[in-house]
Amino acid sequence: MLPQLAEVAAEQMAAQTEILSGWKEIAHYLGKGVRTVQRYEREIRLPIHRPAGKSHGAVVASKIELDRWVTASPSRTDLASTRTGERANQLGANFLQIDSEIALTFAGIALETRDQDKRVRTVKTAQNAYDTIMRLRKRLHLTDTERDKLDANLQRLKVELEKLGQSLS
């Protein structure tokens, strides 16, 4: 009886360490299409290995890694939540950029006007926008390009507000 258990255990170990070669084998093992499996690799870190070390080309995967990935992978709800968060972050970054451009416009209006009341109102609006942007940007992940563009606008805004006698901290 004991030798039979050893044989079964050995067969299970061999099956678990079996290597799948190519997208078709991996897709078949997971019961998915090739494109779906390729998307899983890109978007949700399907454990694929490339023997040549290149970003494209031949691929292999071990059954045990795939099985672990399947049992530990996020649900569709988790993926949707992640995508929603990324979209909200992008919208927030776009809002900050637009708000900085509007604030610059108000500062420009304040610099050009001779009407003291209008100047006070437009400076206050530009100052409030600056303060809001500085507070909200801490919550967002900005790309280097987004950050550079926003920082350039904020620096210009700060200079214009200082010309108007406002001090920013």
Buried (B, 14 or more C-beta within 10 A) or exposed (E): EEEEEEEEEEEEEEEEEEEBEEBEBBBBBBEBEBEEBBEBBEEEEBBBEEEEEEEEEEBBBBBBBBEEBEEEEEEEEEEEEEEEEEEEBBEBBEBBBEBBBEBBBBBBBBBEBEEEEEBEBBBEBBBEBBEBBEEBBEEBEBEEEBBEBBEEBBEBBBEBBEEBEBEEE
